[in-house]
Amino acid sequence: MPGRESTDRGLKSGSATLPTDASLKIEAITLREIQMPLVHFFETSFGRTYSRRILLVTVHCEGQDGWAECVAGEDPFYSSEWIESAWAVTREYLAPMLLGRSITQGRQAPALMAKVRGHRMAKAALENALWEVEARAKQVPLWKLLGGSRREIACGVSIGIQDSLEQLLEKIQTELDAGYRRIKLKVKPGWDINILEKVRSRWPDILLSVDANSAYTLDQVEHLRNFDQFNLLMIEQPLWNDDLYYHARLQKELRTSICLDESIESGRDAACAIESGACRIINIKVGRVGGFTEAKKVHDICAANQAPVWCGGMLESGIGRAQNIALSTLDNFKLPGDVSASRRYWKEDIIEPAVEVSSQGFIAVNEQPGTGYGLREDLIEKLMVRKETFRPS
């Protein structure tokens, strides 16, 4: 059990530069919960969200701090993980496994936490913070450390279920005017075919996809065939969150490509999904698969099998958003992802500068060390509702 403090006084973001082969001793780990209201509610088949409880992780290593975001939600709906489980497992198990250890690379973190089963989102935050420490220590951009090559990433948007068709059409027009290169609509029974008919009637040629978040079952295959008429890029996660087998059966019945999200938690899952024909496209969410190391494995497996990937979003603050940008520079991120501008979600983001998307629908990648974005620590303190710092016992 690590020693705990209510504050991390004296552990400010460092700027020390370490030799590229130097070990990084993990001296302390800080958890913070902040609460950020969304600019507009976001609704999926799970329900409607107006505000986010966000868990931030800081790993302190010999004058160098790495920040990351745990994407576990307010409730165990998208995943069995939620913010309280992530906080508890970090305090009781994951932090003690890391504190006092010295590593040379962020990719070494998963092996140190492997004894704990699951809890991928909690593990991802710790691992990704260590990748950030490594990048800053070596004075290289995080995207280059990950092996990326893209100097800009193509951006799409995810639009939740709205109160009315008119409201939905207005939001789609706003995002198209902003330059976004792909529109993704959340769907569920009762908000699907009739909505898509109206959207396609108005915009017959836009790149369009849908995300069901497991809202359907295989006995609705006749209904799901109706999606084929809309020339969709993909239908994301139509069936059960933990399923590959029935998605493979469904893909045989549809012309529309299935994309898997919740079902893919590892490189092994990705390999099985592609080999079985359960999908043609995979959404990589770095928190869902357990961190950058496993995300790179999923990416590489998909690339070897000519299956394109894209980066999904989890209503992240700028800290998580910046790390998604870095991941999206890898070669096989061939489709526009959900990494959009800060202002779509937040009146004020906790990074500076805020993430911006060009009028052509791209985010430029910079050459600064780490993520390339600074922290608004004053705003983080203002939004913070609790904090714990752990040190070696």
N, C-alpha and C positions, 0 to 999 in steps of 0.2 A: 504494500500500500504506500503510495507516494505521500510525502508531506504536502499539505495544502495551505494556501493562503487565499485571502479574499481579494488581494491586489497583487499586481506585478510591478510594484514600485522599483524603479531602477532598471527595468527590462524594456528599454525603448528600442525602436527599430535601429539596428546597427548599420554601419557602412564599412566595416572592416573588410579588406580583401585578403583572402587566404590563398596559399599556393594551390594550383589546380589538382595536386595529388594529396592535399592535406585532409586529415580526418576531421570530422565535424562532431564534437561532443554535444550530446543533447542534454542541456543543463536544466531546462524547465519547459513546461507546456502550459499554455493559458487557453482556457475556454471562455468565450463570451457569447451571451445571447443578446441580439439586438432585435428590435421590432420595427418594421418598415411598412407603412401603408402603401398599397398599390394605387397607381393613378386611376385604374379602372379595374373592376372585379374581373376575375378569370374563372370561367366555369368549364368543367369537363364532366364526363359521366360519373366522376366521384363526388362532385358537388361544386360549390362556389367559394372562391377565396377572395377576401377583401384586403387582407393584411398578412404579412409574412413574419413568422418567428424564424430567425436565421441564426444558426450556430457557426461562429467563427473560431478558427483554431490558429494559435500562434505557437510555433516551435522555436525556442531560443537556443542558439548554438554559438557560444564563444564570440559574442558581439555581433552576430548575424541572425536576424529574425526572418522566419518564413511564415507567411500567412496563407490560409486556405479556407474554404467554405465547405461545411458539411451540408449536403443537399437533402438530408432527411427532412420530411415534411412535419407539419404540425400534428398530423394524425397518421396512424399506420394504415393508410388506404392505398396509395400507389405502391408501397412496399411495406413489409412487416416492420421495417425500421421507422422510427420517428424521433423527434428531437430529444425526448427524454431518454429513450433507450441509447441513443448515441452518446449523450452526456454521461450516463451511468457506466456504459461499457468502457468508455475512455478513462474515466476516473478509476474504476476498479481493476481493469485488466490491461488495456492498451497502453496507457501512459506508463505504468510500471514496467512494461516490456521494453520501452524505448528509453526511459530516463537513465542517464548515466552512460548510455552506450555511445560509442564512436563509430561513425560510418563515413565512407568517402563518397557515396552516391545515394541519391534518393531511392533508386531502384532496389536498394538493399532492405528497405523498410518492410516490404511484405513478408519476407522470411522471418523477421523478428516478431511479427504479429500472427504468424500462421497457426499457432496453437488455438486461437480463438476462431470458432467456426462462424461463418456469416459475418454480419455487421459490416458489410462492404462500404457503406457510406461513411461510417465512422473511421474505418481504416483509410479510406481514400483521402479524407481531409488531412490526416496525419502524414501520409505518404506524400501527398501533393505539396504540403508545406515544406517538406524536406527537399523535394525537387526545386522549390523556389529558393531555399537556402543554398543549395548547390549551385544554382544558376547565378545567384548574386555573389557567392564566394568566388566563382570562376569568372565573374564579370562577363557573362554571355547571356543573350536572350534565352528565355525559357523555351521558346519554339525551336531554336537551333539545338538546344540540349536534348530535346525530344526527338530530333531528327527531321524536323519539318523543312519544307522548301518553298511553300507558297508565300508570296509577299503581300497578298491580299486574299481575303476569304469571301466567298459569295454568301449572301444573307437571305434567308427567308423569314417568314413570321408565322407564328401559331396564333390563331384567333379562336377564342373560346366560344362556347354556346352563349347566345345573346338573348335579350328579352323579347326581341322581335326580328322578323326578317329584315325590316327596314333598317334597324340598328346594325345588323350584320353587314348588309350591303354598303352602308355608309363607312363602316370600319374597313372593309376590303378596299374601297376606293381610296381611303386615306393612306393605306399601306402601299397600294400601287403607285399613288402619287409620290410617296416617299422613296420609291425606287426599288422596293424589295422584289427579289427575283423568283420567289416561290410563296404561294399562299397555302397554308395548311389550316383546315377547318376541323374543329372537334365535332364529332358526331355521336349520336346514340339513337336507339329506336324512337321514332317520333320526331327527330331532328336530323334527318339524313336525306332521303331521296327527294322529298319535296323541296328542301333547301338547295340541294345541288342542281335541281332543274332550273331554279331561278338564277343561281350563280352562273351556270354555264350559258344560260340564255343571254345574260348580260355580257359575260366575258368568255367567249367561246375558245380563246386561244391562250389564256394565261396558264402558267405551270401551276397545277392545282393538286393537292393531296388531302387526305383525310386521316384523322386519328381517332380510333374508337375506344382506346383504353379499356379493352376487354369487355365491351358493352354487349357483344353478341355471343351466340352459341351455334354449334354446328347444325342444329335443326332449323336454323334460319338461313340455310344455304340458298334457297330460292330468292329470298329477299336480298341477300348479299350479292347475288348475280346482277342485280339491278345497278350496282355500282359500275359495272363494266361499260355502261353506255356513256360515261362522263369523261372518258379519256384522262384518267387520273394517273399521276406519277406513281402513286402507291396508295394502299390502304394499310394503315399502321395498327398493329396489335388488335385485330378484330375479335379474337377469341381469348381464352383464359390466359392469365398472366404467367403461369408456369408451364405452358404447353408448347410442345413442338409437334407431337404426333398429329393432332387434329388440325393444326395449321397446315401441315403437309397435305392432308386430305383436302382441305379447303382450297389450297393453291392450285390443285389439279382441276378444280371446278371453276376457277376464275381466270379471265384474261389479265385483269389488273394485278400488278405485282404486290405481294404482301411484304411489308416491312415489319421486322420484329424489334421490339423495344424491351418491355418488361421480361420477356422470356430469356434474354441474353444476359447472363451474369458472369460469363467467363469466355476465354478463348475456346475452351472445349464445347461450350454451348453453341458458339458461332459455327464451329466445324460441323457439329451434329445438324444444326439447322440447315446449313448449305447442302451437306451431303444428302439429307433426307428430303430436300425440296420444300422445306417448311417456309422458306422466304427467298426472295431475290435481292433484297436490300436489308441492311442492318443500320439501326440508329445506335450510335455509341454515346452513352452518357457516362462520363468518367467516374462519377460517384456510384452509379449503379453497378459497375463492374469491379469496383474496389480500388481505383487509382490509376495513375498514368501507366504504370508497368503493364497491367492487364489490358488497359485500353489499347496500348500499342500492340499487344498480342492479337486482340480481336481485329484490329486494323490490318495487321500483316496476314492473318488467315484469310480475311475477306479479299485482300488484294491478290493473294495467290490463287484465289478461286474466281477472279473477275466479278466479285460482288461489290458494288459501290457502297460506301458508308457516308453518313452525315452525322453532325453533332447535334444532339437533342438538348433542350433546355429544361431547367427545373425552377423557373422563376428566381434565378440567382441574383444576388447583389453583384456589384462590379467586380468583387474579388473572384467569385466563381466564374463570372462572365469572361474575365481576362484570361483565366486558365483554359476555358473552353476555346477561346481564340487561338491560344498557343497550340492546343491539340489539333485544331482544324487545319493547321498548316501542313499536316502529313499528306503524302501524295494521294492516297485513295479517298480522301474526303472530296468526292467528285460532285456531290449534290449540295445545293444550298441548305444550310443548317438553320437551327432556331436561335442562333447567336445574333440578337438584334440590338438596337440602340438602347442605352440606359433610359432615355426619356420615355420609351414605350411603357415602362413599368414604374419608374421612380421620379418624384419631383426633384429629389437630390440623391445622387448616388454617392457611395462611400469611397470611391476612387477618384483620382484626378489625373488627366482629364477624364470626363465621362466617355463611355464608349459611343462613338458616332459612326453612322453608316452614310456612305456617299450617296449622291442622287442616282448613281448607277447601281446601287445595291451591294456595295463592297465595304469591308472594314480593312483599312491599311494596317499592316503589321510593322512595328517599329524595331529599331536595333538596340533599344535600351536593355540593360541587364534585367534579369527576372522577367516578370510579365510586361514590364515597360510602363506600368501605371503606378502612380503614387497613392498613398493612403490618406484619407481625410480623418485622421485620428480624433480630431475634435468632434466631428459629426458622429463617429463611432461611439465615443464616450456619451454623447447626448442621447443616442438611441439605445444605449446598453441598459438592460434590466438585471443582469447578473453576470458575475465573473468569478472564476476560480483559477488559481495558478498551482500547478503541481511541480514539486522538486523531488529529487531522490531522497529517500528516507535517511 
